[in-house]
Every structure is written in structure tokens, then in C-alpha cells.
């Protein structure tokens, strides 16, 4: 039997084997847990201790942040659209805008349901036009669904304005299996990555990279790369150790997988992206939404005991 716990600042989807905690702040996934063989619970998400912790520290790494309407870096925070020039500056890293404009949005619960087979919620937030560099009206709806197939996360981007707008979608979760990254393996359904320049902006070229076609040890591996997924009919990515196996099944709406190992090496960011970094300039995967149009982005997480 599945159930839902609704609190003022968080939502919990529960079953006998798995639990998922969503914060209304940012619409972020803070916990995805499995009941381990020994009866204890393990959270695969590198989590905040509380919603207050998330509010205070989200921009220190953007853990689990929803990235919209752009993700990763936007060169100098500048782009052109429909013959006009814009400059975004809500959050910058060095001289580049980074990680979008909706990461700190407050989402409201729109719908919820649970029965013996599933539990799900739909949360909603409107872009508040709080950056003059993105003067467009749009809304995000995120559906979190927990069932026997895993945790599905589906985002709808809805153009609620009267003019077209550019948009991409992404997530920025960090995952942990316990211990250090060096004791885990990674498999990615990809043979190519984007070439980046020294500022981690795509050059437009593709590089061959077949290291992760089979499960590969992460011992001494450094990653801050954007992989191009090959086939969305099979698993996109598998992270595992001797105790746990975590899999990501990205739909075709998320053709890129950004992977980053932080210096502490106790977690790994695996980010579904609908377009390449700096897509507002290079147009790689960028979506243009006309007035009233909806774009859907979907991924699914599966967490298993080994």
C-alpha cells in the first residue's frame, strides 16, 4: 500500500520498500530511500537536513535544484531571441550566468493521489519574472510518482504568456551510495561527450568517450562532462557498489547527461538535461515554446538492493 504525508514545507511519498521526500521550496527531491536488507533506510540523495537548510544553502552547490529555464552555464549571461538581446544575472559563477531562474521557487500542491499501486503529487510554480533578462511568462508543473517501477519525475513547462519563449530543463541532484566515489562503478549509455572549452562551455564539437559503456570503476576518475545518450529504450545510467544499485531511465526529452564529481568525492552529480549547456546561444537542444504550448520532460529513478 502506498501513502502520502503532507507537511507545510515538504511532501513524502511512501511504500513498504521506498520513500521519496519533496520540498515545496524549489520543488526539489531531498530523499529517495530504500529499505535495505538489514531493515535500515538508505537515502541515495545527498540531502539537506531540513527545508530551512535548503533555503540557506541551496546555491552552495545547487544540490537537487530544478534548473529552468536554462541549466549549467550561459556565456556571459547573454543571449539573443527573436531579434532582441537579453542579459540574465540572477546567479553567476565568474562572468557566466548559471543554473537558471526557478531554483528557489516556492511550489504549491496542485493534486495528489495514492492507492495500493502508487502515490503521486503534482506541484506547481509560476516564474516570477525576477530577472530582466528573461521577461517571459511560464509555469512549471512537476509530477512525482512512486510505484513498483521506481520514482518517475515529469516536468511540464507551460508558456502562459502571449509571445514565444526559449527554454530548456534540467535537474542538479547529487547521489551517494555511502563511502567514497572511488568504491563505486558507473555505466552510461553513451559513446560521445560534448567538447568543453576552459570555461566549461561547449565548443560545438563532439568527443568520443566509450569508457562507461560497461560498468567502470570511478577510482581516481575526474568528471565534469556532458554525455550524449544513445538510446532511450534502455537504462541511461547505472551507479552501484556492492550493496546498492541506482539506475536512471531518461526519456528522449532528456538527451544529455551531465556528470560531475566534487572534490570531496563522497557524492556524484548526475544531471538530466534537455539541452546542452549554453543552449540559449549554441541552440543544441533548445526548445522554443509558442504561446499556450506545453513541453514535457521525464526521467525515472530506480534504487535496488544488491
BABA-789804 format. One record per residue (C-alpha): residue in three letters; x, y, z. Coordinates in steps of 0.25 Angstrom, whole numbers, padded with zeros to 4 digits, always signed. Layout:
<sites>
alaXYZ...
</sites>
This chain:
<sites>
unk+0000+0000+0000unk+0005+0014-0003unk+0002+0026+0005unk+0006+0041+0005unk+0010+0050+0016unk+0007+0065+0014unk+0014+0075+0023unk+0015+0090+0022unk+0028+0090+0015unk+0030+0076+0010unk+0023+0064+0004unk+0026+0049+0006unk+0022+0038-0003unk+0023+0025+0004unk+0023+0010+0001unk+0028-0002+0009unk+0041-0002+0001unk+0043+0012-0003unk+0041+0027+0001unk+0042+0040-0006unk+0043+0054+0000unk+0040+0066-0008unk+0042+0080-0003unk+0032+0091-0007unk+0044+0100-0007unk+0050+0099-0021unk+0041+0086-0024unk+0054+0078-0021unk+0055+0064-0018unk+0062+0063-0004unk+0061+0048-0001unk+0059+0035-0009unk+0061+0024+0001unk+0061+0009+0000unk+0058-0001+0012unk+0071-0009+0012unk+0073-0023+0015unk+0077-0021+0029unk+0064-0013+0031unk+0070+0001+0031unk+0067+0012+0021unk+0077+0018+0012unk+0075+0031+0005unk+0083+0031-0009unk+0081+0047-0010unk+0092+0055-0003unk+0081+0063+0005unk+0078+0075+0012unk+0075+0074+0027unk+0063+0082+0026unk+0055+0092+0017unk+0062+0103+0025unk+0075+0097+0022unk+0071+0097+0007unk+0067+0111+0007unk+0080+0115+0014unk+0090+0107+0006unk+0084+0103-0008unk+0093+0112-0016unk+0105+0105-0009unk+0105+0094-0020unk+0091+0095-0024unk+0088+0081-0019unk+0075+0075-0025unk+0072+0088-0031unk+0062+0089-0042unk+0069+0096-0054unk+0060+0105-0062unk+0059+0112-0072unk+0073+0109-0074unk+0084+0100-0068unk+0098+0100-0065unk+0106+0112-0071unk+0100+0123-0080unk+0112+0130-0087unk+0113+0144-0080unk+0099+0143-0077unk+0095+0148-0090unk+0087+0142-0102unk+0078+0147-0114unk+0064+0143-0116unk+0054+0148-0127unk+0064+0159-0131unk+0066+0164-0117unk+0078+0164-0107unk+0076+0159-0093unk+0085+0158-0080unk+0082+0149-0069unk+0089+0151-0055unk+0081+0145-0044unk+0093+0136-0041unk+0106+0136-0047unk+0119+0128-0046unk+0130+0136-0050unk+0125+0144-0062unk+0115+0134-0066unk+0100+0132-0062unk+0098+0119-0056unk+0086+0109-0053unk+0074+0117-0057unk+0064+0125-0050unk+0054+0115-0043unk+0063+0108-0033unk+0057+0116-0022unk+0043+0116-0026unk+0032+0112-0016unk+0023+0101-0021unk+0009+0099-0017unk+0002+0085-0017unk-0008+0084-0028unk-0012+0070-0028unk-0009+0057-0020unk-0013+0042-0020unk-0010+0029-0014unk-0015+0015-0015unk-0010+0001-0014unk-0002+0002-0026unk+0004+0016-0026unk+0006+0030-0019unk+0007+0043-0027unk+0007+0058-0025unk+0007+0070-0035unk+0013+0083-0031unk+0013+0096-0038unk+0020+0109-0038unk+0020+0121-0047unk+0032+0128-0052unk+0032+0142-0044unk+0039+0150-0055unk+0050+0153-0045unk+0061+0154-0055unk+0060+0165-0066unk+0068+0156-0075unk+0056+0147-0076unk+0043+0155-0078unk+0034+0143-0081unk+0023+0137-0074unk+0023+0122-0072unk+0019+0111-0062unk+0025+0098-0057unk+0017+0086-0052unk+0025+0075-0046unk+0019+0061-0044unk+0026+0052-0035unk+0021+0037-0036unk+0025+0026-0027unk+0021+0012-0031unk+0027-0002-0033unk+0035+0003-0045unk+0042+0014-0037unk+0041+0029-0035unk+0037+0036-0048unk+0039+0051-0049unk+0031+0058-0060unk+0032+0073-0063unk+0023+0081-0071unk+0027+0095-0076unk+0015+0103-0080unk+0016+0116-0088unk+0006+0125-0081unk+0009+0137-0088unk+0006+0143-0101unk+0019+0142-0108unk+0029+0131-0111unk+0040+0127-0101unk+0053+0119-0101unk+0054+0108-0091unk+0062+0096-0086unk+0060+0087-0074unk+0069+0080-0064unk+0072+0075-0050unk+0084+0076-0041unk+0084+0064-0031unk+0096+0059-0024unk+0095+0044-0021unk+0102+0035-0011unk+0104+0021-0008unk+0112+0022+0004unk+0127+0024+0006unk+0135+0029-0006unk+0132+0030-0021unk+0145+0022-0023unk+0138+0010-0018unk+0126+0011-0028unk+0125+0008-0042unk+0118+0016-0053unk+0111+0012-0066unk+0106+0022-0076unk+0099+0018-0089unk+0107+0028-0097unk+0119+0028-0106unk+0121+0043-0108unk+0122+0055-0100unk+0122+0070-0103unk+0135+0077-0104unk+0136+0088-0094unk+0146+0100-0094unk+0154+0104-0082unk+0141+0111-0076unk+0133+0098-0078unk+0125+0104-0089unk+0122+0095-0101unk+0131+0097-0114unk+0121+0091-0123unk+0130+0079-0125unk+0127+0064-0120unk+0138+0055-0114unk+0138+0040-0114unk+0137+0034-0100unk+0134+0019-0098unk+0139+0018-0084unk+0126+0016-0078unk+0119+0006-0088unk+0121-0004-0077unk+0122-0002-0062unk+0135+0005-0060unk+0142+0008-0046unk+0142+0022-0042unk+0155+0021-0035unk+0163+0033-0038unk+0153+0038-0049unk+0151+0052-0050unk+0138+0057-0057unk+0131+0070-0061unk+0125+0065-0074unk+0113+0065-0083unk+0110+0052-0089unk+0100+0050-0101unk+0091+0038-0098unk+0090+0028-0109unk+0077+0020-0107unk+0065+0024-0098unk+0059+0010-0099unk+0069+0004-0089unk+0075+0009-0076unk+0083+0022-0077unk+0092+0021-0065unk+0095+0011-0054unk+0103+0015-0041unk+0106+0004-0032unk+0114-0002-0021unk+0113-0016-0014unk+0101-0012-0006unk+0093-0003-0015unk+0089-0001-0030unk+0084+0012-0035unk+0078+0014-0049unk+0073+0025-0057unk+0064+0024-0069unk+0063+0037-0077unk+0053+0039-0087unk+0057+0045-0101unk+0053+0059-0095unk+0066+0058-0087unk+0077+0054-0097unk+0088+0059-0089unk+0094+0054-0076unk+0104+0064-0069unk+0113+0057-0059unk+0121+0064-0048unk+0130+0058-0037unk+0132+0069-0026unk+0146+0070-0019unk+0141+0063-0006unk+0138+0050-0015unk+0127+0046-0006unk+0115+0048-0016unk+0113+0050-0031unk+0104+0059-0038unk+0097+0052-0049unk+0088+0063-0056unk+0077+0060-0067unk+0078+0072-0077unk+0068+0074-0088unk+0079+0083-0096unk+0094+0085-0096unk+0100+0096-0086unk+0099+0110-0092unk+0088+0105-0101unk+0082+0119-0102unk+0094+0122-0110unk+0098+0109-0117unk+0083+0105-0119unk+0087+0090-0116unk+0074+0084-0112unk+0068+0098-0109unk+0052+0098-0109unk+0044+0109-0114unk+0030+0109-0107unk+0019+0117-0114unk+0008+0124-0106unk+0000+0113-0099unk+0009+0101-0103unk+0014+0091-0093unk+0027+0083-0093unk+0029+0070-0085unk+0042+0065-0079unk+0042+0052-0072unk+0052+0043-0065unk+0051+0031-0055unk+0060+0027-0043unk+0061+0012-0039unk+0068+0008-0026unk+0071-0006-0023unk+0078-0015-0012unk+0089-0023-0018
</sites>
